[in-house]
Amino acid sequence: MITKQKPNLTFWQLWNLSFGYIGIQLGYSLQSQMSGIYSSLGAEDSILPLLWLGGPLAGIIVQPIIGFASDRTWTKLGRRIPFLLAGGIIAALAMVMIVNSKLLAGVWIAPILLAAILFLFMDSAFNLSMQPLRALVGDMVNDSQRNKGFAIQMVLLNIGAIVGFALPFLINWLLGTLGVENERGGNGIYISMSWSFYIGGAVLLFSVLWQTLRVKEYPPKEFAEYNGLSEEKPKKESFWHILKTTPKVMLQLAVVQFFVWMGLFCMWNYCLNGIAENIFDVPRIDGKIDTDSLVFKDAQNWYGIANAVLSVCALLFSFVWANLANKFGRKSVYSFGLILGALGLMSIFWITNQYILFIAMAGMGIATAVLNGVPFAIVSAKVPKEKMGVYMGIFNFAIVIPQIFFALFGGLIFNLVVEGRLKLEMYKHVLCNINITNWAGTGSNASMLIVSGIFFLIAAACVWIVKDKKEIETPTL
């Protein structure tokens, strides 16, 4: 069958193709504040990885299923858009509920546990929306625009991230301007954080509705013509058969992704509390950060601003990484970005000035731009077009498995590195209780960011095992 060439899309068509990412990433950015929310509800620092477990569990369950289903779905809205819309609605509701866990819990469930359950639903909904968006770009763009399409997706992702990270700080400033005290409400959460989640949910709904109304996917017959398929309906294959025929490059990238996402998950768990200790002198009392400290909300708000700086740098680098990849190769850009991210993360351990922190976050911003773009550009160029969704879902295994691994064992690393002991009390139902006290811990959450940086350095070295021979040049953004 003769394959028709996909048309070049205009800038605004490429923009609308990923517009939902603004709301999704805004939600993900606010999700970075979950350690503070858990701490405010009474969680100890060492169990934070377990409370974050819902995120990767959602990814490993939802994304492959949705990818497999969206490859075989066609409705009046398209193949991928229905999943984007459904996920956006569910995520917006979960965002409103999660900051009200204390009020919703009542006497039948602990607020911390309810927050963790709602986090699972929220992250599942984010995944329900996000996975089809990645596949949608692969569906709609031709080879010459592939890098450009994913780069624009990263631009929109970072716009959402900047807004999401900055919201708590901006709302806190607005409350101060209006003479309103930013205090804890009946839900146990500071007003600025609660309203950030409410506004985030509203923006998420708007962005997915906008994309739903503005994007028209290729219908089955046209899609088949563009991808050289002889049948409008894809050949039926079991998920396990598809899994066994996974392209080799995905397995090679999985090694890199394992260390990248171990490092990211560790950062998400402990960066807020590490900054609170190092820069704002928030004490740790009885194994947890003191959320009753008068400056803890300042630490939360500044953590958001620091991450906004990260996202600005990621946004700026999103405009240039495709050109650099064309000139130097995707692997060189990927490895370089990860090294800068590692240096940024590790330096936070020694930083005590809130403005110098921005330099460290800038390095992590460059890393964020490449780790969210380059691997997907490589994969989308190598997998069968009619199976783009399911392979993107399978590739997500390489993202969520390392997060699950850290969620299960990150507490042990924390106790060893921070508390100076190897303590297995949290695993006493499956392991004998062991308490070894002859270790020299740092006593600081920030030391876990050195662990994150080490993971990134290992990932940067592993990039060179990836075989990415053919790279398509792309015009600039």
Buried (B, 14 or more C-beta within 10 A) or exposed (E): EEEEEBEEBEEEBBBBBBBBBBBBBBBBBBBBBBBBBBBBBEBBBBBBBBBBBBBBBBBBBBBBBBBBBBBEBBEEBBBBBBBBBBBBBBBBBBBBBBBBBBBBBEEEEBBBEBBBBBBBBBBBBBBBBBBBBBBBBBBBBBBBBBBBBBBBBBBBBBBBBBBBBBBBBBBBBEBEEEEEEBEBBEBBBBBBBBBBBBBBBBBBBBBBBBBBEBBEBBEBEEBBBBBEBEEEEBEEEEBEEBEEEBBEBBEBBBBBBBBBBBBBBBBBBBBBBBBBBBBBEBEBEEEBBBBEBEBBBBBBBBBBBBBBBBBBBBBBBBBBBBBBBBEEBBBBBBBBBBBBBBBBBBBBBEBEEBEEBBBBBBBBBBBBBBBBBBBBBBBBBBBBBBBBBBBBBBBBBBBBBBBBBBBBBBBBBBBBBBBBBBBBEBBEEEEEEEEEEEEEBBEBBBBBBBBBBBBBBBBBEBBEEBEBEEBBEBEEB
